[in-house]
């Protein structure tokens, strides 16, 4: 992967040949005072982390694997707006894939990126307390040229298995930085989340589906996903009540 230049300020990309977890390394750099805008990318991640304490495995040089450091301005982005960051990142991944000439994309709430029901990109957002205030580490793993045999599970995909011919990882990374920079600038300057929510709702394939949700409490909720609330929660209709889901593992149930 080549180094990228001409990126919008403050974004800058560093590429490491090998790294344990880019989320972990960016969190360490944030605690050491790194300013906003670092994008740390690796050709080979050896201890990748996923959501819900899962592992994230990709073969060397087959994916865009990296983490962004953001320090949302406290005056316009109070903590209550932070739950929008995973949704913002999912929208940016969709926009980047489309701009790079990739396949049609669906978003599964909150931030899985799918093609034809199969997941080709995942997002892990972590909040880190640092001496200069809280920082967000936005980790993205986007399978680019992984073959079907190399994918860890049958429900996974890559841009290649989704039909894209000869994708260029550097070009995908460039589109990702541009899309995330643009969405982040718009959102962090806005007084509210309405613009971002409209973009997310347009792309969210979960709404209108029957879903099963494993809640952090251990409970399982099954019902129809009827919307995304103004705070980003998934609204699930279960018999005669609508339950806002703020966290959990969602499966689209085939009907
Ligand atoms: C998920 O479970 O869907 C989220 C996967 C996130 C993986 C990315 S790869 C780059 C960054 N570094 C990590 O250790 N994880 C994230």
Boltz pocket constraint, residues with backbone or C-beta under 6 A from the ligand:
constraints:
  - pocket:
      binder: B
      contacts: [[A, 20], [A, 21], [A, 22], [A, 23], [A, 24], [A, 45], [A, 47], [A, 48], [A, 49], [A, 50], [A, 51], [A, 52], [A, 54], [A, 55], [A, 56], [A, 64], [A, 65], [A, 66], [A, 67], [A, 111], [A, 112], [A, 121], [A, 122], [A, 123], [A, 124], [A, 139], [A, 140], [A, 141]]
      max_distance: 6.0
